[in-house]
């Protein structure tokens, strides 16, 4: 390579030509392959949802015949009616919404309040409290001791078991604290000169200024609360009225999976459907519950997308 | 005379110091009101349960008081390591977590490299938005989709049959040999887009002058990827790899629990499922706690090891 730049000759001219030609064709091939790959990725990601939505709007008895891809064959709202008429899912939906809203509000307020105190460099307990919180990111006592704690606190079979144990997250605290660190110190100083106490500074100045980072954290907390089912599974499983949407979906999933693996159970399930519910099958019910459980997230998340990268980058900066 | 003087002076000094600390605490009372209750909260929910680890060294009986429990030393730990089912569970956990690690890293890096080559911002955004989407859905929904896609009349068998790759549908979820791969693929499907965020952020920080210089030297796209982009994100890759070492026994719980069934039990059960089964379902709290402690101790040890590695490699430390 070094040779031709100093002594040009016929052989190197050909090489240069070849390079130019390759320079034209190669990007085209690459871009075509890359675009095809991306299209496949988009299809592989989106198709399962589209298909689930189609199944949820198709008559269950017809879905069994198979061959249902991108459009319902026998359009019906029967599946959704069956889901909401049963009352269980409707109730679970209300519980899920309640826990998500409550968890998100409490979490944002408390985590930001803590982050504010730990962002004050003059605060005497800053270091020990920060350390105690960060340590919780790396270990936990485990399932059984955790269960016994909930039992001792009389939280088992109450609504509060969804909210109270997860009010603060150390990781989110660090993300918010880093963001507060980027807010000008003189704002706090001048508020203090005007006679504002720390709580007032936090609530009236810092909290409103944290909106961008709080949008990201709110999304993470809300999605976590909306998606969790394990707490319902171990802490409130004996009280049906406290069941969450995801837990109901999980029960539907495991019962239909067992039906798949065990023909006699499937036959039994088919029998109990009865003539009135002919159009509804476990599969079609599951599809419509899946749609109900994922729609709120699909609605919110495109608006939050612009904050992800910022939030994650801030999160990777520790201390 | 001299002695008493110095003594007096130190007394006075320490008194003064005390007074200063006291006035400091007083002036920071609002910060203390805002953070100390939250400290108490985290101690209660994250540290107090560690007391429950004593159960692992007892033959724990729920109805008895603490002083009436029978202490048995390391009996339960010994039992675990002689128990074939625990060793099998350990094997499954390690296998699935290593598969997830390798698949997760390679797919995310490859996708990030390919996304980075897309120059049309709108198309890039669209692909990214869609690829993040599954990250926000619960594992319940994702495993539901996986189960539907892998059913004997599901889309995967459908495509394979149409391409004449197989003669008859494969029972994906009923055979243990496929289980680890299915769990790995599910993780990739759910998280690949999300995992690219951090690499794309690292790539955007690479100096564009390097690419311009490479263009002038006539470097091909692959050469640029190989010699500029990959080395550019190498620190990010290394720190993420080191961080994931601490999670080597965290193969997860949800996917295996939700996708597992009686037929693939020998391949699907992880330590967390073991704990759940022995602890909450069978009431053998001591054994389950011992398994949980084992997991935590290994995780913390690996984390400290990773931290040491990071220090040796000159990367940013974790702790």
Contacts between the chains, C-beta under 8 A, distances in Angstrom:
chain1	res1	chain2	res2	distance
A	19	B	218	5.5
A	22	B	220	7.4
A	23	B	218	7.5
A	26	B	220	6.2
A	26	B	221	6.6
A	27	B	221	6.8
A	30	B	117	7.2
A	30	B	221	5.5
A	31	B	117	7.9
A	34	B	114	5.6
A	34	B	117	5.9
A	34	B	118	6.8
A	37	B	114	6.3
A	38	B	114	7.3
A	38	B	115	7.9
A	38	B	118	7.2
A	38	B	123	7.6
A	38	B	127	5.0
A	41	B	111	7.6
A	41	B	127	6.7
A	41	B	130	7.8
A	41	B	131	6.3
A	42	B	126	7.8
A	42	B	127	6.3
A	42	B	130	5.2
A	42	B	131	7.8
A	44	B	189	7.3
A	45	B	130	5.4
A	45	B	131	6.1
A	45	B	133	6.4
A	45	B	134	6.4
A	45	B	189	7.4
A	45	B	193	7.5
A	46	B	130	6.2
A	46	B	133	7.9
A	47	B	155	7.4
A	48	B	145	4.3
A	48	B	148	7.4
A	48	B	149	6.2
A	48	B	155	7.8
A	49	B	145	7.7
A	51	B	148	7.7
A	51	B	155	7.1
A	52	B	144	7.9
A	52	B	145	6.6
A	52	B	148	7.3
A	66	B	153	5.0
A	110	B	38	6.3
A	113	B	34	5.3
A	113	B	35	7.7
A	113	B	38	7.4
A	114	B	34	7.4
A	114	B	35	5.8
A	114	B	38	5.0
A	116	B	34	7.3
A	117	B	31	4.7
A	117	B	34	5.0
A	117	B	35	4.0
A	118	B	35	7.0
A	120	B	31	6.1
A	122	B	28	7.4
A	123	B	28	6.0
A	123	B	31	5.1
A	123	B	35	7.8
A	124	B	21	7.6
A	124	B	24	5.9
A	124	B	25	6.5
A	124	B	28	6.3
A	125	B	31	7.9
A	125	B	32	7.0
A	125	B	35	6.9
A	125	B	36	7.5
A	125	B	39	7.9
A	129	B	35	5.8
A	129	B	39	5.4
A	132	B	39	6.5
A	132	B	42	6.5
A	132	B	43	7.1
A	132	B	47	7.8
A	133	B	42	6.0
A	136	B	42	6.2
A	136	B	46	4.3
A	136	B	47	8.0
A	138	B	246	7.1
A	138	B	299	7.7
A	138	B	300	6.8
A	138	B	303	6.0
A	139	B	296	5.4
A	139	B	299	6.8
A	139	B	300	5.7
A	140	B	46	6.7
A	140	B	49	7.8
A	140	B	296	7.3
A	141	B	46	7.5
A	141	B	47	8.0
A	141	B	49	3.5
A	141	B	50	4.7
A	141	B	52	6.0
A	141	B	53	6.9
A	141	B	292	7.8
A	141	B	296	7.8
A	142	B	49	7.6
A	142	B	52	7.7
A	142	B	53	7.9
A	142	B	275	7.1
A	142	B	289	6.6
A	142	B	292	3.3
A	142	B	293	7.0
A	142	B	295	7.4
A	142	B	296	6.4
A	143	B	272	7.3
A	143	B	275	5.2
A	143	B	276	6.5
A	143	B	279	6.2
A	143	B	280	7.4
A	143	B	288	7.2
A	143	B	292	6.2
A	144	B	52	6.5
A	144	B	55	6.9
A	144	B	275	6.8
A	144	B	279	4.6
A	144	B	280	7.5
A	144	B	285	5.3
A	144	B	288	5.1
A	144	B	289	4.7
A	144	B	292	6.3
A	145	B	49	3.9
A	145	B	50	6.9
A	145	B	51	7.2
A	145	B	52	2.7
A	145	B	53	6.6
A	145	B	55	7.3
A	145	B	289	6.7
A	145	B	292	7.7
A	146	B	49	5.4
A	146	B	52	7.9
A	147	B	279	7.6
A	147	B	280	6.6
A	148	B	49	7.3
A	148	B	52	5.4
A	148	B	285	8.0
A	149	B	44	7.9
A	149	B	45	7.2
A	149	B	48	6.4
A	149	B	49	4.7
A	149	B	52	7.3
A	165	B	45	5.6
A	167	B	41	6.9
A	168	B	38	6.1
A	168	B	41	6.8
A	168	B	42	6.5
A	170	B	42	7.9
A	197	B	30	4.9
A	198	B	28	7.7
A	198	B	30	3.8
A	198	B	31	5.2
A	198	B	34	6.6
A	199	B	30	5.2
A	199	B	33	7.6
A	199	B	34	6.2
A	202	B	34	7.0
A	223	B	136	5.2
A	226	B	138	7.7
A	227	B	136	7.9
A	227	B	137	7.3
A	227	B	138	3.6
A	227	B	139	7.8
A	227	B	140	7.7
A	228	B	138	7.7
A	229	B	138	6.9
A	229	B	140	5.9
A	230	B	253	7.9
A	230	B	254	7.4
A	234	B	276	7.9
A	234	B	280	6.2
A	246	B	138	5.3
A	246	B	140	5.2
A	249	B	138	8.0
A	249	B	140	5.0
A	249	B	141	7.2
A	249	B	144	7.2
A	250	B	140	4.9
A	250	B	258	6.9
A	253	B	140	6.3
A	253	B	143	6.8
A	253	B	144	5.1
A	253	B	147	7.1
A	253	B	258	6.6
A	254	B	258	7.3
A	257	B	147	5.9
A	257	B	173	7.8
A	257	B	261	6.3
A	258	B	261	7.1
A	260	B	147	7.7
A	260	B	151	6.5
A	260	B	173	7.9
A	261	B	173	7.8
A	261	B	174	6.4
A	261	B	261	5.6
A	261	B	262	7.3
A	261	B	263	6.7
A	283	B	148	7.8
A	286	B	144	6.4
A	290	B	141	5.4
A	290	B	144	5.6
A	290	B	145	7.6
A	293	B	138	7.1
A	293	B	140	7.4
A	293	B	141	6.1
A	294	B	137	5.5
A	294	B	141	5.5
A	297	B	136	4.9
A	297	B	137	6.5
A	298	B	133	7.4
A	301	B	132	7.7
A	301	B	133	7.2
A	301	B	136	5.4
A	302	B	129	6.3
A	305	B	128	8.0
A	305	B	129	5.8
A	305	B	132	7.0
A	308	B	132	7.2
A	308	B	197	6.2
A	309	B	197	5.9
A	309	B	200	7.7
A	309	B	201	5.8
A	312	B	197	5.6
A	312	B	198	6.3
A	312	B	201	7.2
A	313	B	201	5.6
A	316	B	198	7.0
A	318	B	318	7.9
